[in-house]
Amino acid sequence: MTQETAQRDELLAAELVGAARDVLNVMFFTDIMEEGEDYNGPKPLPIQVRVRFSGDQCGEFRMEVDDLAAGSMAGSFLGTDPVTAPSREEIDQVMGELANMICGAFLSRYEKEGLFALSSPEVLRPASGELSGVHRALELMDGFMDLRVRWGSVSA
Amino acid sequence: MPEIEAASREKKSREELKAMNSLRILIVDDSPAMRAYVRRTVQLASLPVKNVFEAGNGLEALDIVHKENREPNKLDLIFADLNMPVMNGEEFVQKLRSDERDARVPILIISTDATQKRVMRLRELGAQGYISKPCQPEMIRLKVQQILGEE
């Protein structure tokens, strides 16, 4: 990787974290405690969401998250009673929406003048395969999250 | 735009709306989680909502609009996402605005796509408001009040 590419990826990773922080703060009542290349948590994270984007830019966004963080964020988003845990179906739906929002917020920052479309989020349990590209590992208030973006055509 | 001028002439005051206790809204989003979020926000905002209809894409939404809107403008507000399968939000706005019966139902877009091009395009198509996600419940409440002429 050239120095120029590394610098560009660093800037994009910072935008990715900024987009994720906005979404998590505003709609999920949680925050990013630490961010970096890796996190001190279980691997691999059990829930993976894929969103493909097309338009002026095309590529794929992947979000991975652990069960604890997913359950906590789903409960906050849906406003469920703290005693009643959201169902697995509700958690998957909320994680799909979370991935959609982070991807959209990131692309809106990255491509202010462009147009893009997002695919419906695809939730996979367990997570399947890794994606090379811009990457950040996050430690949240209640668990862990991993974000990756890759530009260019993506596998089906 | 003539549609917007006509819509603003029909705006109802907060008192009128509360007295009627009859807001009928439609939420169009392929994400059940987001539909639940909007529904809860509208309920928590103490808006006088009588009916909340939900659709998973633009085509389903058009069916509901045509069914519920037999007398012109019976629906008071439509919340719509942009990225949806089958029929996306832009197409939905376009089709809705091309039908005279439904031309005045206000549409509030809630989407992650906040690029300038998209927002301008939606305005041209006839959407009354645009909220980019992430958005706080307060923002949704304020936009609803603005569009319905409460403030």
Interface residues (C-beta under 8 A of the other chain):
Chain A: D22 V23 N25 V26 M27 A74 F77 L78 G79 E90 Q93 V94 G96 E97 N100 M101 C103 G104 A105 L107 S108 E111 K112 E113 G114 L115 F116 A117 L118 S119 S120 P121
Chain B: D30 S31 P32 A33 M34 A36 Y37 R40 N83 P85 N88 S111 T112 D113 A114 T115 Q116 K117 R118 S132 K133 P134 C135 Q136
